[in-house]
Amino acid sequence: MTRFPIVCFLTLLTCAALGQAPAAKSAAFDVASIKPNNNVKVGRDGPGPPQLDAIHVEPDGVTMRAVTLMVCIKWAFEVATAQISGPDWLRSEHFDIAAKASGPASDAELRQMMQVLLADRFKLVVHRETKQMSVFTLTEAKGGIKCKSDDADGEAVMAPARGGMATIQRANISMIADLLSDQLGQPVINRTGLKGRFTCTADPRPYVADPSQPMDPMTFIFTLLQEQFGLKLEAKKEPVEMVIVDHLEKSPTAN
């Protein structure tokens, strides 16, 4: 099991084609702009806490702000960080991406278009492999989810709350699973079956109140999720489909 400092998850809480080739050219975005972002202070795979709102999806396009190529690949192929194998600089180079389709497109179509864009502009080449590996499954705990349903308009965000707590607002369970996957360093598979978006408020203080008796990091995360979110993590061994990056340029071709 991956070991990591409690501070990793405390920071999260208290701070606010799978295949050899991408889709056909007919699935490309109509217009796309990619610009390096060299002034990154926070980002999903950069310094600071993960941000849920780095990617904004509209019916006819996608906007990404200060994202790494790891984040782009994760979104395009709909996998977790732990399912991607590639060079270390996937996490260090940041970009602003604005891409528009010629008309309304489904989420799956937009992801396919992003695969084409990465192949065109960054010369991305990938292949897939299936590996038996350690994963966590995410299900509802006994008694059901304790997060409040929240389908209000607006992007998903992570915000600090009073008293050292934190709130994850308007996030679907897959987003929460993705955050957990990045923290745990292993894929977290959403098997809750829960639809819609939720707002969850967490207070980590009860679990770190006595520094002389620190809680095991895994126990801390498992306990907080179950008691305050109503979600349960279970460690398993399962076959997992990996995205292997065979080639990728650091800089995109010109707009």
Order of alpha helices (4+ residues) and beta strands (2+ residues): alpha-beta-beta-beta-alpha-beta-beta-alpha-beta-beta-beta-beta-alpha-beta-beta-alpha-beta
